[in-house]
Amino acid sequence: MSPPDPSSHSIRASHALLDLEQFLPYRLSVLSNRVSGNIAKLYGDRYGLAIPEWRVITILALYPGSSASEVSDRTAMDKVAVSRAVARLLERGFIKRETHGDDRRRSVLALSAAGFEVYETIAPLVIEITRKLMSVLSEEEEQMLETLILRLAGEGLQKMDQG
């Protein structure tokens, strides 16, 4: 679909037009969705997992004993999406929930044996497909991309938060 004609009567001259094809957040979102969709085929076909469920499994493999809130913070996923993913994973036996030591109000999550099996099966495939994606970049470009991502995630977000 092409952008609306700026001379059209439905758009007033005082309104700024946002060129989505050049808008960085949109471009990053589209790329992320396409990459995640390709990766999702690996675990979706094999285990019937959705993207949020795989993200929870990955976080719990790396950070066992995390709370759902900590998973949400680490992934920048909505707490409701994490809660739904956790519920599905508990139901399917891929994760387990326990109360945290002395604080009975706080529950922590960990992978079950079945969850570890999923992670250990899928993680190498994810690494390989990511390697294929990155293979179009030179080593220097890959390092520059890493530097730029870290800078945007740090300084860039801080500047956005300042208003």
C-alpha positions as CSV (number, residue, x, y, z in Angstrom):
1,M,0.0,0.0,0.0
2,S,1.5,3.4,-1.0
3,P,1.5,6.3,1.4
4,P,-1.3,8.9,1.0
5,D,-0.8,11.8,-1.3
6,P,0.3,14.8,0.8
7,S,-1.7,17.1,-1.5
8,S,-4.9,15.2,-0.8
9,H,-7.6,17.1,1.0
10,S,-7.9,14.4,3.7
11,I,-4.4,15.5,5.0
12,R,-4.0,19.0,6.2
13,A,-0.7,20.8,5.5
14,S,-0.2,21.2,9.2
15,H,0.1,17.5,9.8
16,A,3.6,15.9,9.5
17,L,3.8,12.7,7.5
18,L,5.8,9.9,9.0
19,D,7.7,7.9,6.4
20,L,7.4,4.4,8.0
21,E,10.0,3.0,5.6
22,Q,12.6,5.4,7.1
23,F,11.3,5.3,10.7
24,L,13.9,3.4,12.7
25,P,11.5,1.8,15.3
26,Y,9.3,0.5,12.5
27,R,12.2,-0.9,10.6
28,L,13.7,-2.6,13.7
29,S,10.3,-4.0,14.6
30,V,9.7,-5.4,11.1
31,L,13.2,-7.0,11.0
32,S,12.8,-8.4,14.5
33,N,9.4,-9.9,13.6
34,R,10.7,-11.5,10.4
35,V,13.8,-12.9,12.2
36,S,11.7,-14.1,15.1
37,G,9.2,-15.7,12.7
38,N,11.9,-17.6,10.9
39,I,13.4,-18.8,14.2
40,A,9.9,-19.7,15.5
41,K,9.5,-22.2,12.8
42,L,12.2,-24.3,14.4
43,Y,10.5,-24.7,17.8
44,G,6.9,-24.1,16.6
45,D,7.0,-27.1,14.2
46,R,8.8,-29.4,16.6
47,Y,7.3,-28.5,20.0
48,G,4.2,-26.3,19.2
49,L,5.8,-23.3,21.1
50,A,5.0,-19.7,20.4
51,I,7.6,-16.9,20.5
52,P,6.8,-15.8,24.1
53,E,7.1,-19.4,25.3
54,W,10.5,-19.9,23.7
55,R,11.7,-16.6,25.2
56,V,10.6,-17.7,28.6
57,I,12.4,-21.1,28.1
58,T,15.6,-19.3,27.0
59,I,15.6,-16.9,29.9
60,L,15.0,-19.7,32.4
61,A,17.9,-21.7,30.8
62,L,20.2,-18.8,31.3
63,Y,18.7,-17.5,34.6
64,P,17.1,-20.3,36.5
65,G,15.1,-19.3,39.5
66,S,13.8,-16.1,37.9
67,S,10.4,-14.7,38.7
68,A,7.8,-14.0,36.0
69,S,8.5,-10.3,36.6
70,E,12.2,-10.8,36.1
71,V,11.5,-12.7,32.9
72,S,9.4,-9.7,31.7
73,D,12.1,-7.3,32.6
74,R,14.9,-9.2,30.8
75,T,12.8,-9.7,27.6
76,A,11.0,-6.4,27.6
77,M,7.8,-8.5,27.1
78,D,4.5,-7.4,28.5
79,K,3.7,-9.0,31.9
80,V,0.5,-10.4,30.5
81,A,2.3,-12.1,27.6
82,V,4.8,-13.6,30.1
83,S,2.1,-14.7,32.4
84,R,0.2,-16.5,29.6
85,A,3.5,-18.1,28.3
86,V,4.3,-19.3,31.8
87,A,0.8,-20.7,32.3
88,R,1.1,-22.7,29.0
89,L,4.6,-23.9,29.8
90,L,3.5,-25.0,33.3
91,E,0.5,-26.8,31.8
92,R,2.8,-28.6,29.3
93,G,5.4,-29.5,31.9
94,F,8.2,-27.5,30.4
95,I,8.8,-25.4,33.5
96,K,8.1,-25.7,37.2
97,R,7.2,-23.1,39.8
98,E,8.4,-23.0,43.4
99,T,8.0,-20.6,46.3
100,H,11.1,-18.7,47.0
101,G,12.8,-19.7,50.2
102,D,11.5,-17.7,53.2
103,D,9.2,-15.5,51.1
104,R,6.1,-17.6,50.4
105,R,4.6,-14.7,48.3
106,R,7.4,-14.9,45.7
107,S,7.5,-17.7,43.3
108,V,10.4,-18.6,41.0
109,L,10.5,-20.5,37.8
110,A,12.9,-23.1,36.4
111,L,13.0,-25.4,33.5
112,S,11.9,-29.0,34.0
113,A,13.8,-31.9,32.5
114,A,11.5,-31.7,29.5
115,G,12.1,-27.9,29.2
116,F,15.9,-28.5,29.3
117,E,15.5,-31.0,26.5
118,V,13.6,-28.5,24.4
119,Y,16.2,-25.8,25.0
120,E,19.2,-28.2,24.3
121,T,17.6,-29.3,21.1
122,I,16.5,-25.9,19.8
123,A,19.3,-23.6,21.0
124,P,22.0,-25.0,18.5
125,L,19.5,-24.6,15.7
126,V,18.8,-21.0,16.7
127,I,22.5,-20.3,16.9
128,E,23.0,-21.7,13.4
129,I,20.1,-19.8,11.8
130,T,21.4,-16.6,13.5
131,R,24.8,-17.3,12.1
132,K,23.3,-17.5,8.6
133,L,21.6,-14.2,9.1
134,M,24.8,-12.6,10.2
135,S,26.9,-14.2,7.4
136,V,25.9,-11.3,5.1
137,L,28.0,-9.0,7.3
138,S,31.8,-8.7,7.4
139,E,33.4,-9.2,10.8
140,E,33.9,-5.5,11.0
141,E,30.3,-4.8,10.2
142,E,29.2,-7.4,12.8
143,Q,31.3,-5.7,15.5
144,M,29.9,-2.2,14.4
145,L,26.4,-3.5,14.6
146,E,27.0,-4.8,18.1
147,T,28.5,-1.5,19.2
148,L,25.6,0.5,17.7
149,I,22.9,-1.8,19.3
150,L,24.6,-1.4,22.7
151,R,24.8,2.4,22.2
152,L,21.2,2.8,21.2
153,A,20.1,0.5,24.1
154,G,22.1,2.6,26.5
155,E,22.7,6.2,25.6
156,G,19.9,6.3,23.0
157,L,17.2,5.1,25.3
158,Q,18.4,7.4,28.1
159,K,18.1,10.4,25.8
160,M,14.6,9.3,24.8
161,D,13.6,9.0,28.5
162,Q,14.8,12.6,29.1
163,G,12.1,13.9,26.8
